[in-house]
Amino acid sequence: MANVLEMVFKTGEGKNYRLTLNDPKEGLTGAEVRAAMDLIVSNDTFNIEGGLVDPVSAAIISTDKVEIDIG
């Protein structure tokens, strides 16, 4: 199973910007993720048009890959 941490931010232009990180550590808390998101916003870490202005949401997305025998 693969896990991805998805963080969604609001930009200065009113659009959503989605940032994903592969293989987040187990047991992340909302407070830890929020602190990281606040740090990203306050440091203007990425060159996004309008800048990232607010954390909107976060989720850990888990996916399973099942191989299919096609002969």
Steps between C-alpha positions, in 0.01 A plus 500: 500500500630843410423808710509862389451809714289750307497860621271758343571872522311810386702730274493878492295467182228304678593168339585172671854366477558133580835379633565127545779322684570129459537266797414728793612377840256285694284664763510860376268720703286785376709739708824382335356531150349842577835622636676384182236665283526826697879489457466451124265801481709726725828422321347539152677174421368451147485739208122484455322780316316702764687315776359249744293690755301246705499129579165352394513127568723196528450126453697181484401310189565124499500299180534129431646366180367164389671338204272337244622195312425566135645178373 
